[in-house]
């Protein structure tokens, strides 16, 4: 007696738990959809519901237990999703939302195995048809069948995900088309920092790039990142995720920089001078036309951040830059994972977000205290705090270093000077830049030509540390 073939592998319970978890915590969808494709679901109603949730997310619609059933009812075919009552039941059955990533992995894995089994079964049927075709007077060579099987396998694999191959000649044509477009019409636009020497020597921030700007506290990384965001915000929408400072405090800093009024006087109003008020009013009026959007939520995971960025992109289609201040303040998804692993997951998530939205992501990072133990205090790549993944995933990696902070009694040529140490640059050279830092007002600018080749350093700082 022959044994009945095993049914195709399926993870029905995990499918239900995954969908129920996303209904409870929709911010997870942006992260999980990178793993799970609708074809990975065994149950077709589950696949339809997953596709609907992704479509709602792309459109910037809220996902909850009110909007989803309402949207299903509007389709006119609620049975395609298992029915409204069934969808509402899903959110009650999930054991724990902390295991959503495990559920997604299982659904994706079983979907891949199921697809492979079906492809192999189809290949067997094609091979079995060969002898029959010979008997019917339509001889076919095994090599022809083998080629057909290979083509079917490759086609099936490609159909399960997004486009993975791009023909070099076609992409070359797209590049030429972009070059021939007017600079302000190109859809693949780079984001200028607004700092002349940076844009000239290191290059602008390119779409899909992850740019890491790292420094010890008080070096000015938030000030520089916000200045870059503001410069871009005159011509495009910019998303700033500020996990450290509130939106009001960030705005005060930019008003101080634009007006020239010291930040301390602006924050402590009793220190303001009469002549400060018109300057402040003029700066605030100028900022009214800025297209910088600030999210100052203090507890964000990479899934939260990606979801909010997608929503903004849906409502502000001219989104051209994302700023994250700073990565170590983000929360991990898995409390059991090490911090290094979590930072690595955040880094990969930010890079994926940059590619998905076709914008550069400027991410700030803290450096470890090892910098303070080094004689010359100059940061190197190994100082990146808690993870080397940031260096690996980054398209550009730069550090800020202000000698004046460590040696306040040093020579005059160090006063107000900030070095930008570019340690990695996939699109250009790696070199040091020297900027003028105005700590009182809070802003960076290009140094005059007399400082263009700023070289002298204290004796203890001349030897450059190796990573």
HELIX and SHEET records of a PDB file:
HELIX    1   1 UNK A   12  UNK A   24  1                                  13    
HELIX    2   2 UNK A   26  UNK A   28  5                                   3    
HELIX    3   3 UNK A   29  UNK A   32  1                                   4    
HELIX    4   4 UNK A   38  UNK A   40  5                                   3    
HELIX    5   5 UNK A   44  UNK A   58  1                                  15    
HELIX    6   6 UNK A   67  UNK A   74  1                                   8    
HELIX    7   7 UNK A   78  UNK A   81  5                                   4    
HELIX    8   8 UNK A   84  UNK A   93  1                                  10    
HELIX    9   9 UNK A   97  UNK A   99  5                                   3    
HELIX   10  10 UNK A  100  UNK A  135  1                                  36    
HELIX   11  11 UNK A  142  UNK A  159  1                                  18    
HELIX   12  12 UNK A  168  UNK A  180  1                                  13    
HELIX   13  13 UNK A  196  UNK A  201  1                                   6    
HELIX   14  14 UNK A  221  UNK A  232  1                                  12    
HELIX   15  15 UNK A  247  UNK A  259  1                                  13    
HELIX   16  16 UNK A  263  UNK A  267  1                                   5    
HELIX   17  17 UNK A  269  UNK A  271  5                                   3    
HELIX   18  18 UNK A  274  UNK A  287  1                                  14    
HELIX   19  19 UNK A  302  UNK A  315  1                                  14    
HELIX   20  20 UNK A  327  UNK A  329  5                                   3    
HELIX   21  21 UNK A  339  UNK A  357  1                                  19    
HELIX   22  22 UNK A  370  UNK A  373  1                                   4    
HELIX   23  23 UNK A  381  UNK A  383  5                                   3    
HELIX   24  24 UNK A  389  UNK A  393  1                                   5    
HELIX   25  25 UNK A  403  UNK A  406  1                                   4    
HELIX   26  26 UNK A  412  UNK A  414  5                                   3    
HELIX   27  27 UNK A  449  UNK A  451  5                                   3    
HELIX   28  28 UNK A  459  UNK A  461  5                                   3    
SHEET    1   A 9 UNK A 292  UNK A 295  0                                        
SHEET    2   A 9 UNK A 237  UNK A 242  1                                        
SHEET    3   A 9 UNK A 319  UNK A 325  1                                        
SHEET    4   A 9 UNK A 360  UNK A 366  1                                        
SHEET    5   A 9 UNK A 210  UNK A 215  1                                        
SHEET    6   A 9 UNK A 396  UNK A 401  1                                        
SHEET    7   A 9 UNK A 417  UNK A 425 -1                                        
SHEET    8   A 9 UNK A 432  UNK A 438 -1                                        
SHEET    9   A 9 UNK A 443  UNK A 446 -1                                        
END                                                                             
